[in-house]
Amino acid sequence: MGWCFLMILCAGLCLVSVASAQDSGAGGAAAVESNTNLLSMLGAGGWAMYPLGFLSVAAFALTVYNFLALRPKDFFDPEAAEELGQKLTDLDIEGAKSFCLEYPTPLMRIAGHGLDSTRDGQVDLELFKQRLEAGTTKELAQPFVIINYLSIIASIAPMLGLLGTVSGMVKAFNSIATVGMGQPDLLAGNISEALITTATGMIIGIPTMFFFFYFKNHYGKLVSETTMYLEDIYSDLVHGLRINSSSAGVQALSASTPAPTAPEDSESQS
């Protein structure tokens, strides 16, 4: 999934580069044309449009990546979890370890962390549970880190747009101080830069914040379901240990109970 994100990001950067080249090549013609197209409006935004363009590509790449990565089948497999639970009920520890390696999902990797606490078939439930908790923290933290990048972009983009606005207004006042009000086209260009950067920052920030909360809620649901499967796995192991201890107790009791002897014949005694 990391390679997928990098490919999407590189593709987006290539598109931005092509658009910038087309904009610079057609700059002279756009100045003559009366109709303002999208690229010329973006070009009028000044230096702030370049980092804003990078943020927009990053937000798009992160959105596509999270749609691909945050799928239930990438976190757990209900059938595999049921089969693993059956192996733990039967106390087939080595078979359960091998089975976890066959399904590289976060659920199986967390269960594998717990099973690593066993030694020679001996199970310590407290240590097993601690290893499950540690594995959960390790495996489920990384997806939310990537989701959180959307929140960073949603916060930075409007602020960067405001910085471009300040830059454009400073240029506008410098133009007034230098040439006065005699060149309104120069003043209008600086004000246009200020307004375009603000609008662009908000256009990037608003949908990015929406997708951040969408993926955050979806991720919380996946974590809850994964935790439920882990509780079932732990319960299956406890159940298997109890069955095994009960069977061992019955066998020990049977072995320690003496066999009943036949009563002696009263006539033989007489």
Accessible surface in RSA format (square Angstrom, percent):
REM  Atomic radii and reference values for relative SASA: ProtOr
REM  Chains: A
REM  Algorithm: Lee & Richards
REM  Probe-radius: 1.40
REM  Slices: 20
REM RES _ NUM      All-atoms   Total-Side   Main-Chain    Non-polar    All polar
REM                ABS   REL    ABS   REL    ABS   REL    ABS   REL    ABS   REL
RES MET A   1   100.66  52.1  60.74  40.2  39.92  95.0  57.18  48.6  43.48  57.6
RES GLY A   2    45.63  56.3   0.00   N/A  45.63  56.3  36.77 100.9   8.85  19.8
RES TRP A   3   200.31  80.4 199.26  96.4   1.05   2.5 168.99  90.1  31.32  50.8
RES CYS A   4    38.53  29.1  33.27  37.1   5.26  12.4  17.89  45.3  20.64  22.3
RES PHE A   5    44.29  22.2  44.29  27.4   0.00   0.0  44.29  26.9   0.00   0.0
RES LEU A   6    86.50  48.2  86.44  61.8   0.07   0.2  86.50  60.8   0.00   0.0
RES MET A   7   136.34  70.6 127.89  84.6   8.46  20.1 105.04  89.3  31.30  41.5
RES ILE A   8    31.72  18.0  27.40  20.4   4.32  10.4  30.32  21.8   1.40   3.8
RES LEU A   9    27.57  15.4  27.57  19.7   0.00   0.0  27.57  19.4   0.00   0.0
RES CYS A  10    71.78  54.3  70.14  78.2   1.64   3.8  24.23  61.4  47.55  51.3
RES ALA A  11    56.04  51.5  48.17  74.3   7.88  17.9  54.43  76.6   1.62   4.3
RES GLY A  12     9.88  12.2   0.00   N/A   9.88  12.2   9.01  24.7   0.87   1.9
RES LEU A  13    64.18  35.7  63.34  45.3   0.84   2.1  63.51  44.6   0.67   1.8
RES CYS A  14    77.89  58.9  73.86  82.4   4.03   9.5  24.73  62.6  53.16  57.3
RES LEU A  15   129.85  72.3 125.18  89.6   4.66  11.7 125.56  88.2   4.29  11.5
RES VAL A  16    51.33  33.8  48.76  44.1   2.57   6.2  51.22  44.5   0.11   0.3
RES SER A  17    70.07  59.2  60.03  80.1  10.04  23.1  37.10  79.0  32.97  46.2
RES VAL A  18    82.88  54.5  80.23  72.6   2.66   6.4  82.88  72.0   0.00   0.0
RES ALA A  19    34.14  31.4  32.40  50.0   1.75   4.0  33.76  47.5   0.38   1.0
RES SER A  20    43.29  36.6  33.63  44.9   9.66  22.3  27.44  58.4  15.85  22.2
RES ALA A  21    62.99  57.9  49.98  77.1  13.01  29.6  55.90  78.7   7.09  18.8
RES GLN A  22   106.87  59.8  95.92  70.1  10.96  26.1  38.30  81.5  68.57  52.0
RES ASP A  23    36.67  25.7  33.61  33.5   3.05   7.2   5.24  12.3  31.42  31.3
RES SER A  24    90.52  76.5  58.86  78.5  31.67  73.0  54.93 117.0  35.60  49.9
RES GLY A  25    69.25  85.4   0.00   N/A  69.25  85.4  38.47 105.6  30.78  68.9
RES ALA A  26    49.50  45.5  45.69  70.5   3.81   8.7  48.81  68.7   0.69   1.8
RES GLY A  27    32.73  40.4   0.00   N/A  32.73  40.4  25.38  69.7   7.35  16.5
RES GLY A  28    56.33  69.5   0.00   N/A  56.33  69.5  43.11 118.3  13.22  29.6
RES ALA A  29    58.81  54.1  46.16  71.2  12.65  28.8  53.62  75.5   5.19  13.8
RES ALA A  30    27.19  25.0  13.99  21.6  13.20  30.0  15.20  21.4  11.99  31.8
RES ALA A  31    89.93  82.7  49.10  75.8  40.83  92.9  61.27  86.3  28.66  75.9
RES VAL A  32   130.91  86.1 104.71  94.8  26.20  63.1 110.03  95.6  20.87  56.6
RES GLU A  33    99.62  57.2  81.26  61.5  18.36  43.7  35.25  68.2  64.37  52.6
RES SER A  34   110.85  93.7  72.58  96.9  38.27  88.2  56.61 120.6  54.24  76.0
RES ASN A  35   126.15  87.0 117.04 113.1   9.11  21.9  34.27  82.5  91.88  88.8
RES THR A  36    94.35  67.1  62.73  63.6  31.62  75.4  35.35  47.5  59.00  89.2
RES ASN A  37    78.02  53.8  68.79  66.5   9.24  22.2  40.91  98.5  37.11  35.9
RES LEU A  38   123.84  69.0 116.55  83.4   7.29  18.3 118.01  82.9   5.83  15.7
RES LEU A  39    58.97  32.8  58.33  41.7   0.64   1.6  58.33  41.0   0.64   1.7
RES SER A  40    26.33  22.3  16.80  22.4   9.53  22.0  19.64  41.8   6.70   9.4
RES MET A  41    85.45  44.3  84.28  55.8   1.17   2.8  62.69  53.3  22.76  30.2
RES LEU A  42    66.92  37.3  65.26  46.7   1.66   4.2  65.51  46.0   1.41   3.8
RES GLY A  43    43.18  53.2   0.00   N/A  43.18  53.2  22.32  61.3  20.86  46.7
RES ALA A  44    45.26  41.6  26.88  41.5  18.37  41.8  39.44  55.5   5.82  15.4
RES GLY A  45     0.02   0.0   0.00   N/A   0.02   0.0   0.00   0.0   0.02   0.0
RES GLY A  46    21.40  26.4   0.00   N/A  21.40  26.4  19.49  53.5   1.92   4.3
RES TRP A  47   106.86  42.9  98.35  47.6   8.51  20.0  95.50  50.9  11.36  18.4
RES ALA A  48     0.40   0.4   0.40   0.6   0.00   0.0   0.40   0.6   0.00   0.0
RES MET A  49    24.51  12.7  18.46  12.2   6.06  14.4  18.74  15.9   5.78   7.7
RES TYR A  50   154.86  72.3 142.37  81.0  12.50  32.5 101.04  75.9  53.82  66.3
RES PRO A  51    47.10  34.3  40.51  36.9   6.59  24.0  46.62  38.5   0.48   3.0
RES LEU A  52     0.10   0.1   0.10   0.1   0.00   0.0   0.10   0.1   0.00   0.0
RES GLY A  53    17.26  21.3   0.00   N/A  17.26  21.3  16.74  45.9   0.52   1.2
RES PHE A  54    98.17  49.1  96.50  59.8   1.67   4.3  97.56  59.1   0.61   1.7
RES LEU A  55    21.05  11.7  21.05  15.1   0.00   0.0  21.05  14.8   0.00   0.0
RES SER A  56    40.29  34.0  33.46  44.6   6.84  15.7  24.46  52.1  15.83  22.2
RES VAL A  57    13.09   8.6  10.61   9.6   2.48   6.0  13.09  11.4   0.00   0.0
RES ALA A  58     9.92   9.1   9.92  15.3   0.00   0.0   9.92  14.0   0.00   0.0
RES ALA A  59     8.60   7.9   8.34  12.9   0.26   0.6   8.60  12.1   0.00   0.0
RES PHE A  60   129.37  64.7 123.64  76.6   5.73  14.9 128.72  78.0   0.64   1.8
RES ALA A  61     0.00   0.0   0.00   0.0   0.00   0.0   0.00   0.0   0.00   0.0
RES LEU A  62     5.52   3.1   5.52   3.9   0.00   0.0   5.52   3.9   0.00   0.0
RES THR A  63    17.14  12.2  17.14  17.4   0.00   0.0  12.37  16.6   4.77   7.2
RES VAL A  64    44.58  29.3  43.87  39.7   0.71   1.7  44.58  38.7   0.00   0.0
RES TYR A  65    18.21   8.5  18.21  10.4   0.00   0.0   3.18   2.4  15.03  18.5
RES ASN A  66     1.81   1.2   1.68   1.6   0.13   0.3   0.00   0.0   1.81   1.7
RES PHE A  67    99.21  49.6  86.56  53.6  12.65  32.9  88.50  53.7  10.71  30.7
RES LEU A  68    67.14  37.4  67.14  48.0   0.00   0.0  67.14  47.2   0.00   0.0
RES ALA A  69    17.01  15.6  12.74  19.7   4.26   9.7  13.31  18.7   3.69   9.8
RES LEU A  70     7.55   4.2   2.93   2.1   4.62  11.6   2.93   2.1   4.62  12.4
RES ARG A  71    83.68  35.1  83.57  42.6   0.10   0.2  33.95  46.4  49.72  30.1
RES PRO A  72    66.36  48.4  66.32  60.5   0.04   0.2  66.36  54.8   0.00   0.0
RES LYS A  73   138.49  67.6 122.39  75.1  16.10  38.3  76.68  69.0  61.81  65.8
RES ASP A  74    45.75  32.1  33.87  33.7  11.88  28.1  16.10  37.9  29.66  29.6
RES PHE A  75     6.11   3.1   6.11   3.8   0.00   0.0   6.11   3.7   0.00   0.0
RES PHE A  76    11.45   5.7   9.90   6.1   1.56   4.1   9.90   6.0   1.56   4.5
RES ASP A  77    48.09  33.7  46.67  46.5   1.41   3.3  12.19  28.7  35.90  35.8
RES PRO A  78    71.22  51.9  67.04  61.1   4.19  15.2  67.47  55.7   3.75  23.3
RES GLU A  79   139.62  80.2 133.64 101.1   5.98  14.2  49.45  95.6  90.17  73.6
RES ALA A  80     3.32   3.1   0.49   0.8   2.82   6.4   2.73   3.8   0.58   1.5
RES ALA A  81     7.85   7.2   4.11   6.3   3.75   8.5   4.41   6.2   3.44   9.1
RES GLU A  82   134.97  77.5 122.33  92.5  12.64  30.1  51.67  99.9  83.30  68.0
RES GLU A  83    85.08  48.8  79.69  60.3   5.39  12.8  29.09  56.3  55.99  45.7
RES LEU A  84     0.06   0.0   0.06   0.0   0.00   0.0   0.06   0.0   0.00   0.0
RES GLY A  85     2.17   2.7   0.00   N/A   2.17   2.7   2.17   6.0   0.00   0.0
RES GLN A  86   102.60  57.4  99.12  72.4   3.48   8.3  40.82  86.9  61.78  46.9
RES LYS A  87    51.84  25.3  50.87  31.2   0.97   2.3  14.39  13.0  37.45  39.9
RES LEU A  88     0.32   0.2   0.32   0.2   0.00   0.0   0.32   0.2   0.00   0.0
RES THR A  89    30.75  21.9  24.14  24.5   6.61  15.7  18.02  24.2  12.74  19.3
RES ASP A  90    93.00  65.1  63.52  63.2  29.48  69.7  27.23  64.1  65.77  65.6
RES LEU A  91    47.95  26.7  29.31  21.0  18.64  46.9  29.31  20.6  18.64  50.2
RES ASP A  92    60.97  42.7  55.24  55.0   5.73  13.6  20.03  47.1  40.94  40.8
RES ILE A  93     9.23   5.3   6.59   4.9   2.65   6.4   6.59   4.7   2.65   7.2
RES GLU A  94   110.62  63.5 108.43  82.0   2.19   5.2  65.11 125.9  45.51  37.2
RES GLY A  95    20.36  25.1   0.00   N/A  20.36  25.1  16.98  46.6   3.38   7.6
RES ALA A  96     0.00   0.0   0.00   0.0   0.00   0.0   0.00   0.0   0.00   0.0
RES LYS A  97    50.58  24.7  48.27  29.6   2.31   5.5  27.16  24.4  23.42  24.9
RES SER A  98    62.48  52.8  59.57  79.5   2.91   6.7  29.08  61.9  33.40  46.8
RES PHE A  99    12.18   6.1  10.87   6.7   1.31   3.4  11.91   7.2   0.27   0.8
RES CYS A 100     6.63   5.0   2.93   3.3   3.70   8.7   2.98   7.6   3.65   3.9
RES LEU A 101   152.33  84.8 127.51  91.2  24.82  62.4 130.70  91.8  21.63  58.2
RES GLU A 102   118.50  68.0  89.05  67.4  29.44  70.1  39.65  76.7  78.85  64.4
RES TYR A 103    76.93  35.9  76.12  43.3   0.81   2.1  36.39  27.3  40.54  50.0
RES PRO A 104   100.39  73.2  85.48  77.9  14.91  54.2  87.58  72.3  12.81  79.6
RES THR A 105    19.47  13.8  18.91  19.2   0.56   1.3  18.94  25.4   0.54   0.8
RES PRO A 106    12.28   8.9  12.28  11.2   0.00   0.0  12.28  10.1   0.00   0.0
RES LEU A 107     0.15   0.1   0.15   0.1   0.00   0.0   0.15   0.1   0.00   0.0
RES MET A 108     1.00   0.5   0.83   0.5   0.17   0.4   0.83   0.7   0.17   0.2
RES ARG A 109    98.92  41.5  90.82  46.3   8.10  19.3  50.93  69.6  47.99  29.1
RES ILE A 110     0.00   0.0   0.00   0.0   0.00   0.0   0.00   0.0   0.00   0.0
RES ALA A 111     0.43   0.4   0.43   0.7   0.00   0.0   0.43   0.6   0.00   0.0
RES GLY A 112    15.75  19.4   0.00   N/A  15.75  19.4  15.61  42.8   0.14   0.3
RES HIS A 113    40.40  22.1  39.08  27.2   1.32   3.4  27.09  27.9  13.31  15.5
RES GLY A 114     0.00   0.0   0.00   N/A   0.00   0.0   0.00   0.0   0.00   0.0
RES LEU A 115     0.68   0.4   0.68   0.5   0.00   0.0   0.68   0.5   0.00   0.0
RES ASP A 116    69.07  48.4  64.02  63.7   5.05  11.9  16.55  39.0  52.52  52.4
RES SER A 117    13.00  11.0   0.21   0.3  12.79  29.5   5.52  11.8   7.48  10.5
RES THR A 118     2.97   2.1   1.09   1.1   1.88   4.5   0.34   0.5   2.63   4.0
RES ARG A 119   160.07  67.2 156.88  80.0   3.20   7.6  75.59 103.3  84.48  51.2
RES ASP A 120   143.41 100.5 105.27 104.8  38.15  90.2  38.74  91.2 104.67 104.4
RES GLY A 121    44.45  54.8   0.00   N/A  44.45  54.8  22.00  60.4  22.46  50.3
RES GLN A 122   134.06  75.0 129.43  94.6   4.63  11.0  45.79  97.5  88.27  67.0
RES VAL A 123    31.58  20.8   1.64   1.5  29.93  72.1   2.69   2.3  28.89  78.4
RES ASP A 124    77.41  54.2  70.85  70.5   6.57  15.5  25.85  60.8  51.57  51.4
RES LEU A 125    52.12  29.0  48.79  34.9   3.33   8.4  48.79  34.3   3.33   9.0
RES GLU A 126   109.02  62.6 105.68  80.0   3.33   7.9  46.91  90.7  62.11  50.7
RES LEU A 127    73.27  40.8  72.14  51.6   1.13   2.9  72.89  51.2   0.38   1.0
RES PHE A 128     0.18   0.1   0.18   0.1   0.00   0.0   0.18   0.1   0.00   0.0
RES LYS A 129    88.23  43.0  88.23  54.1   0.00   0.0  34.66  31.2  53.57  57.1
RES GLN A 130    93.66  52.4  88.49  64.7   5.17  12.3  28.75  61.2  64.91  49.2
RES ARG A 131    87.44  36.7  86.42  44.1   1.02   2.4  20.41  27.9  67.03  40.6
RES LEU A 132    11.59   6.5  11.51   8.2   0.08   0.2  11.59   8.1   0.00   0.0
RES GLU A 133   101.61  58.3  95.69  72.4   5.92  14.1  43.79  84.7  57.82  47.2
RES ALA A 134    61.89  56.9  48.28  74.5  13.61  31.0  56.65  79.8   5.24  13.9
RES GLY A 135     2.10   2.6   0.00   N/A   2.10   2.6   1.65   4.5   0.45   1.0
RES THR A 136    32.89  23.4  32.57  33.0   0.32   0.8  29.38  39.5   3.51   5.3
RES THR A 137    98.07  69.7  88.87  90.1   9.19  21.9  71.40  95.9  26.67  40.3
RES LYS A 138   137.13  66.9 117.00  71.8  20.13  47.9  82.24  74.0  54.89  58.5
RES GLU A 139    25.35  14.6  17.29  13.1   8.06  19.2   2.59   5.0  22.76  18.6
RES LEU A 140     9.76   5.4   8.22   5.9   1.54   3.9   8.79   6.2   0.97   2.6
RES ALA A 141    50.51  46.4  40.60  62.6   9.92  22.6  48.99  69.0   1.52   4.0
RES GLN A 142   106.02  59.3 104.67  76.5   1.35   3.2  46.55  99.1  59.47  45.1
RES PRO A 143    26.94  19.6  21.96  20.0   4.98  18.1  26.62  22.0   0.33   2.0
RES PHE A 144    68.16  34.1  68.16  42.2   0.00   0.0  68.16  41.3   0.00   0.0
RES VAL A 145    65.54  43.1  63.38  57.4   2.15   5.2  65.27  56.7   0.26   0.7
RES ILE A 146    26.16  14.9  26.16  19.5   0.00   0.0  26.16  18.8   0.00   0.0
RES ILE A 147     0.00   0.0   0.00   0.0   0.00   0.0   0.00   0.0   0.00   0.0
RES ASN A 148    59.58  41.1  59.58  57.6   0.00   0.0   2.82   6.8  56.76  54.9
RES TYR A 149   102.29  47.8 102.09  58.1   0.21   0.5  64.70  48.6  37.59  46.3
RES LEU A 150     0.05   0.0   0.05   0.0   0.00   0.0   0.05   0.0   0.00   0.0
RES SER A 151    25.64  21.7  25.64  34.2   0.00   0.0   0.80   1.7  24.84  34.8
RES ILE A 152    79.00  45.0  74.72  55.7   4.28  10.3  79.00  56.9   0.00   0.0
RES ILE A 153    11.70   6.7  11.70   8.7   0.00   0.0  11.70   8.4   0.00   0.0
RES ALA A 154     6.10   5.6   0.13   0.2   5.97  13.6   0.13   0.2   5.97  15.8
RES SER A 155    55.87  47.2  45.94  61.3   9.93  22.9  33.63  71.6  22.23  31.1
RES ILE A 156    76.31  43.4  76.01  56.6   0.31   0.7  76.31  55.0   0.00   0.0
RES ALA A 157     0.00   0.0   0.00   0.0   0.00   0.0   0.00   0.0   0.00   0.0
RES PRO A 158    39.71  28.9  37.63  34.3   2.08   7.6  38.14  31.5   1.57   9.8
RES MET A 159   131.37  68.0 124.64  82.5   6.73  16.0 103.04  87.6  28.32  37.5
RES LEU A 160    27.93  15.6  24.64  17.6   3.29   8.3  27.28  19.2   0.65   1.7
RES GLY A 161     0.00   0.0   0.00   N/A   0.00   0.0   0.00   0.0   0.00   0.0
RES LEU A 162    99.43  55.4  99.27  71.0   0.16   0.4  99.27  69.7   0.16   0.4
RES LEU A 163    93.02  51.8  90.82  65.0   2.20   5.5  92.81  65.2   0.20   0.5
RES GLY A 164     0.28   0.3   0.00   N/A   0.28   0.3   0.28   0.8   0.00   0.0
RES THR A 165    27.06  19.2  27.06  27.4   0.00   0.0  27.06  36.3   0.00   0.0
RES VAL A 166    87.63  57.7  85.56  77.5   2.07   5.0  87.63  76.1   0.00   0.0
RES SER A 167    24.65  20.8  17.14  22.9   7.51  17.3  15.49  33.0   9.15  12.8
RES GLY A 168     0.00   0.0   0.00   N/A   0.00   0.0   0.00   0.0   0.00   0.0
RES MET A 169    69.64  36.1  69.64  46.1   0.00   0.0  61.69  52.4   7.95  10.5
RES VAL A 170    78.42  51.6  75.84  68.7   2.57   6.2  78.08  67.8   0.33   0.9
RES LYS A 171    83.97  41.0  81.65  50.1   2.32   5.5  55.07  49.6  28.91  30.8
RES ALA A 172     2.51   2.3   2.51   3.9   0.00   0.0   2.51   3.5   0.00   0.0
RES PHE A 173   127.95  64.0 123.55  76.5   4.40  11.4 123.69  75.0   4.25  12.2
RES ASN A 174    84.34  58.2  83.04  80.2   1.30   3.1  23.15  55.7  61.19  59.1
RES SER A 175    14.58  12.3  10.13  13.5   4.45  10.2   6.11  13.0   8.47  11.9
RES ILE A 176    58.69  33.4  53.23  39.7   5.46  13.2  53.30  38.4   5.39  14.6
RES ALA A 177    89.75  82.5  49.14  75.8  40.61  92.4  60.13  84.7  29.63  78.5
RES THR A 178   113.24  80.5  78.38  79.5  34.86  83.1  61.04  82.0  52.21  78.9
RES VAL A 179    61.13  40.2  35.08  31.8  26.05  62.8  44.03  38.3  17.10  46.4
RES GLY A 180    31.45  38.8   0.00   N/A  31.45  38.8  25.13  69.0   6.32  14.2
RES MET A 181   132.08  68.4 108.86  72.0  23.21  55.3 106.97  90.9  25.11  33.3
RES GLY A 182    65.53  80.8   0.00   N/A  65.53  80.8  37.43 102.7  28.10  62.9
RES GLN A 183    88.72  49.6  85.09  62.2   3.64   8.7  22.12  47.1  66.60  50.5
RES PRO A 184    93.48  68.1  89.08  81.2   4.40  16.0  91.41  75.5   2.07  12.9
RES ASP A 185   111.89  78.4  94.44  94.0  17.45  41.3  49.99 117.7  61.90  61.7
RES LEU A 186    81.15  45.2  74.95  53.6   6.20  15.6  80.61  56.6   0.53   1.4
RES LEU A 187    28.62  15.9  28.53  20.4   0.10   0.2  28.53  20.0   0.10   0.3
RES ALA A 188    56.99  52.4  49.77  76.8   7.21  16.4  53.83  75.8   3.16   8.4
RES GLY A 189    38.79  47.8   0.00   N/A  38.79  47.8  33.90  93.0   4.88  10.9
RES ASN A 190    16.58  11.4  16.35  15.8   0.23   0.5   0.12   0.3  16.46  15.9
RES ILE A 191    65.08  37.0  65.08  48.5   0.00   0.0  65.08  46.9   0.00   0.0
RES SER A 192    39.93  33.7  34.53  46.1   5.40  12.4  25.14  53.5  14.79  20.7
RES GLU A 193    11.08   6.4  11.08   8.4   0.00   0.0   0.64   1.2  10.43   8.5
RES ALA A 194     0.51   0.5   0.51   0.8   0.00   0.0   0.51   0.7   0.00   0.0
RES LEU A 195   115.91  64.6 111.84  80.0   4.07  10.2 112.29  78.9   3.62   9.7
RES ILE A 196    23.60  13.4  20.89  15.6   2.71   6.5  23.58  17.0   0.01   0.0
RES THR A 197     0.00   0.0   0.00   0.0   0.00   0.0   0.00   0.0   0.00   0.0
RES THR A 198    34.11  24.3  33.38  33.8   0.73   1.7  32.41  43.5   1.69   2.6
RES ALA A 199    49.52  45.5  43.30  66.8   6.22  14.2  49.05  69.1   0.47   1.2
RES THR A 200    21.27  15.1  21.13  21.4   0.14   0.3  15.07  20.2   6.19   9.4
RES GLY A 201     0.00   0.0   0.00   N/A   0.00   0.0   0.00   0.0   0.00   0.0
RES MET A 202    97.44  50.5  96.66  64.0   0.78   1.9  74.05  63.0  23.38  31.0
RES ILE A 203   121.12  68.9 115.10  85.7   6.02  14.5 119.86  86.3   1.26   3.4
RES ILE A 204    14.72   8.4  10.18   7.6   4.53  10.9  14.67  10.6   0.05   0.1
RES GLY A 205     2.99   3.7   0.00   N/A   2.99   3.7   1.89   5.2   1.10   2.5
RES ILE A 206   116.06  66.0 108.81  81.1   7.25  17.5 113.54  81.8   2.52   6.8
RES PRO A 207    59.87  43.6  56.31  51.3   3.56  13.0  59.87  49.4   0.00   0.0
RES THR A 208     6.36   4.5   3.67   3.7   2.70   6.4   2.46   3.3   3.90   5.9
RES MET A 209    63.81  33.0  63.81  42.2   0.00   0.0  61.40  52.2   2.41   3.2
RES PHE A 210   127.81  63.9 119.97  74.3   7.83  20.4 126.81  76.9   0.99   2.8
RES PHE A 211    56.50  28.3  56.50  35.0   0.00   0.0  56.50  34.3   0.00   0.0
RES PHE A 212    15.39   7.7  15.39   9.5   0.00   0.0  15.39   9.3   0.00   0.0
RES PHE A 213   101.83  50.9 101.80  63.1   0.04   0.1 101.83  61.7   0.00   0.0
RES TYR A 214   101.12  47.2  94.42  53.7   6.69  17.4  64.04  48.1  37.07  45.7
RES PHE A 215     1.77   0.9   1.77   1.1   0.00   0.0   1.77   1.1   0.00   0.0
RES LYS A 216    85.92  41.9  83.23  51.1   2.69   6.4  37.40  33.7  48.53  51.7
RES ASN A 217   105.62  72.8  91.63  88.5  13.99  33.7  31.71  76.3  73.91  71.4
RES HIS A 218    52.91  28.9  47.44  33.0   5.46  14.0  36.17  37.3  16.74  19.5
RES TYR A 219    23.85  11.1  23.85  13.6   0.00   0.0  17.40  13.1   6.45   8.0
RES GLY A 220    31.71  39.1   0.00   N/A  31.71  39.1  29.71  81.5   2.00   4.5
RES LYS A 221   129.21  63.0 121.41  74.5   7.80  18.6  70.12  63.1  59.09  62.9
RES LEU A 222     2.34   1.3   2.34   1.7   0.00   0.0   2.34   1.6   0.00   0.0
RES VAL A 223    37.66  24.8  37.66  34.1   0.00   0.0  37.66  32.7   0.00   0.0
RES SER A 224    70.50  59.6  59.33  79.2  11.17  25.7  34.79  74.1  35.71  50.0
RES GLU A 225    51.47  29.6  49.98  37.8   1.49   3.6  21.08  40.8  30.40  24.8
RES THR A 226     0.00   0.0   0.00   0.0   0.00   0.0   0.00   0.0   0.00   0.0
RES THR A 227    57.85  41.1  57.81  58.6   0.04   0.1  50.53  67.9   7.32  11.1
RES MET A 228   101.31  52.5  96.03  63.6   5.28  12.6  60.45  51.4  40.86  54.1
RES TYR A 229    39.95  18.7  39.61  22.5   0.34   0.9  19.57  14.7  20.38  25.1
RES LEU A 230    12.12   6.7  11.29   8.1   0.83   2.1  11.67   8.2   0.45   1.2
RES GLU A 231    97.40  55.9  96.16  72.7   1.25   3.0  35.63  68.9  61.77  50.4
RES ASP A 232    71.00  49.7  69.53  69.2   1.48   3.5  22.00  51.8  49.00  48.9
RES ILE A 233     2.23   1.3   2.23   1.7   0.00   0.0   2.23   1.6   0.00   0.0
RES TYR A 234    49.50  23.1  49.50  28.2   0.00   0.0  29.79  22.4  19.71  24.3
RES SER A 235    61.50  52.0  54.83  73.2   6.67  15.4  32.81  69.9  28.69  40.2
RES ASP A 236    43.57  30.5  43.45  43.2   0.12   0.3   0.97   2.3  42.60  42.5
RES LEU A 237     0.04   0.0   0.04   0.0   0.00   0.0   0.04   0.0   0.00   0.0
RES VAL A 238    23.50  15.5  23.50  21.3   0.00   0.0  23.50  20.4   0.00   0.0
RES HIS A 239    97.78  53.4  95.70  66.5   2.08   5.3  61.83  63.7  35.95  41.8
RES GLY A 240     1.12   1.4   0.00   N/A   1.12   1.4   0.00   0.0   1.12   2.5
RES LEU A 241    43.67  24.3  40.66  29.1   3.01   7.6  40.75  28.6   2.92   7.9
RES ARG A 242   163.26  68.5 161.67  82.4   1.59   3.8  51.90  70.9 111.36  67.5
RES ILE A 243    81.31  46.3  77.94  58.1   3.37   8.1  81.15  58.4   0.15   0.4
RES ASN A 244    80.72  55.7  76.22  73.7   4.49  10.8   7.73  18.6  72.99  70.5
RES SER A 245    68.39  57.8  55.80  74.5  12.60  29.0  46.62  99.3  21.78  30.5
RES SER A 246    68.96  58.3  57.86  77.2  11.10  25.6  39.39  83.9  29.57  41.4
RES SER A 247    51.45  43.5  45.01  60.1   6.44  14.8  28.77  61.3  22.68  31.8
RES ALA A 248    54.47  50.1  46.57  71.9   7.90  18.0  50.29  70.8   4.18  11.1
RES GLY A 249    39.03  48.1   0.00   N/A  39.03  48.1  33.62  92.3   5.41  12.1
RES VAL A 250    97.33  64.0  95.45  86.4   1.88   4.5  96.65  84.0   0.68   1.9
RES GLN A 251   125.96  70.4 119.01  87.0   6.94  16.5  41.15  87.6  84.81  64.3
RES ALA A 252    62.11  57.1  50.31  77.6  11.80  26.8  58.33  82.1   3.78  10.0
RES LEU A 253   122.44  68.2 118.78  85.0   3.66   9.2 121.88  85.6   0.56   1.5
RES SER A 254    75.98  64.2  54.33  72.5  21.64  49.9  39.16  83.4  36.82  51.6
RES ALA A 255    90.94  83.6  50.52  78.0  40.42  91.9  62.37  87.8  28.57  75.7
RES SER A 256    83.69  70.7  51.60  68.9  32.09  73.9  51.53 109.7  32.17  45.1
RES THR A 257    82.17  58.4  65.83  66.7  16.34  38.9  58.79  79.0  23.38  35.4
RES PRO A 258   113.71  82.9  94.34  86.0  19.36  70.4 105.76  87.3   7.94  49.4
RES ALA A 259    84.86  78.0  62.22  96.0  22.64  51.5  67.50  95.1  17.36  46.0
RES PRO A 260   134.77  98.2 102.65  93.6  32.12 116.8 114.05  94.2  20.72 128.8
RES THR A 261   126.34  89.9 101.05 102.4  25.29  60.3  75.43 101.3  50.91  77.0
RES ALA A 262    90.69  83.4  62.30  96.1  28.39  64.6  67.89  95.6  22.80  60.4
RES PRO A 263   129.21  94.2 100.68  91.8  28.53 103.7 111.82  92.3  17.40 108.1
RES GLU A 264   133.44  76.6 106.02  80.2  27.42  65.3  46.49  89.9  86.96  71.0
RES ASP A 265    84.54  59.2  72.87  72.5  11.68  27.6  30.91  72.7  53.63  53.5
RES SER A 266    81.46  68.8  72.46  96.7   9.00  20.7  46.82  99.7  34.64  48.5
RES GLU A 267   138.67  79.6 124.86  94.5  13.81  32.9  45.27  87.6  93.40  76.3
RES SER A 268    88.07  74.4  49.37  65.9  38.70  89.1  52.65 112.1  35.42  49.6
RES GLN A 269   122.24  68.4  84.45  61.7  37.79  90.0  36.50  77.7  85.74  65.0
RES SER A 270   126.51 106.9  58.32  77.8  68.18 157.1  66.68 142.0  59.83  83.8
END  Absolute sums over single chains surface
CHAIN  1 A    16110.7      13724.7       2386.0      10765.7       5345.0
END  Absolute sums over all chains
TOTAL         16110.7      13724.7       2386.0      10765.7       5345.0
